[in-house]
Amino acid sequence: MRSNLKQQVLQNLSEDEHYLKAKQALGVDPSDHRFDGYKVEPDGILRFQRRMYIPEGGDLRKLILHECLECQRLKVEHVHPAGLLYQHHIPEHKWQVINMDFIQGLPLSKNKHDTILVVVDKLSKVAHFVPEKA
């Protein structure tokens, strides 16, 4: 981060209510669980789990996002659309479109079946399970 930007962060921190509460609580009682993960660096920057705390208000956040290369790369204007969307065919009648699959490798039943044929109607989501012999 550029040093002038860091100076602006430090200036805005001195007026930020959350920063002042955290700094005071960490100085008085470092075991205060409300501020777990927070630490104040020697230069006065407040960090939360290695991320710099940027105070709300003003145009500081906009300035940082404007200068951040990764933020610029991920902006909506720079991302290509995924492509045209199309609607899948919806069947008009039951059992017009089905899926079939086998479940194999099952233990033998009383009738010596070890495979199940599964037939699913895509419209009504009704399934039939047909026992089969391998």
N, C-alpha and C positions, 0 to 999 in steps of 0.2 A: 504494500500500500504506500502511496506517495506520502512524503512527510507533511505536506500542506493539508492533505486530507486527514492525516492523523491528528494534526493540530486542531482542525475543525471538529473532529470527534471529541477531543479533550475539552474544547470550549463548550460544546453542547452537553457534555456529561456533567459539567459543574452545575447545570441548571435542571438536570433530570432528576425527578423525585425518586424513581426506582433505583437509580444508580446511587444516590445519596443514602437511601435506606440500606442497600446491600453493603456499601462500603462501611457504614457505621456498624452494622450487625457483624460483619466479618472481622472488624477491628476489635469489637468488644467480646463477641462470643463466636469463635470459628466453628463451634459444633452446632450452631443454629441450623436445624434441618430445613428450614424454609429456603436456605440459600445453598443447598448441596449442589456441587458442580460449579459454583461460582468462585472466582478468585480475582483479586485485584493485582495487576502487574506492578512492578516498581515504577513504571512511568505513568501509572494512574489509570490505565485501560482496564475495564472490567471485562472478564472473559467468562463464558459459560461453556464448559466442556470444549475447550480450545477454540470456540467461536467468539469473535469480538462482539460485544454488546454495542449496538448503535441506537442512540436515543431517538425517541419519536419526536415528531414535530420538525418544522423547518424543511428545507429542501435537501438535507444531508443524505437521506436514503436515496432520493432520486439521483443525486450526484454520484453516489457510489455505484448504483446500478448502471448509470450511463458510462462510467469508466471501466466497469468490469467486463473483461473480454468474454468470459464464459457466458455472462448474462446476455451480452450482445449476440452471441452465437445461437442462443436458445430462444431468442425472441420469435414471436409468431410470424413476423414478416420474413424471417430467414429459414423457416421450416417449410419444406415442400408438403403439399397435401398428400394424404395417403392414397388417393385415387377415387374413382367414382364408386358410389355405393349402389347396390342393386338389391332388389327384393328377391328372396328365394321363392321358388314355385310352391304354392300352397295347394295341397290336394283338395278336390271338390267333394270326393266321396270317400267313405271309410274303405280301407283295405286297397285303395288305389295305389298307394306307395307304401312299401314295407321294407323293413330291415330284417335280415336273418343272420344268425351267428350260431356257432356251436360252442358248448362248454364241454371240454373233454378232460380226461384224466381223473374222473370221479371214481370213488369206490363203487363196486358192484352192488346193485340193489337186489331185492328178493327175486325180481324177474330178470336178472342178469343184464340190466341196463347200466352203462357207465358213461353215457354221453347225453346231453340235453340239447335239442334244437330249440333256439329261442327265435320267435317270430313276433315283431313289434310293428303295429300300425302307426305310421308317423302322424296321422291326423288325430286320432283319438287316444294315442299312447297306450292302447290295450296290448298286452303281451300274452302270447301262448307259449307254454313250455311243453315240448314233446319229448318224452324219453326215447332214446335210441340205443341200439347195440352197436358197438364199434366194429 
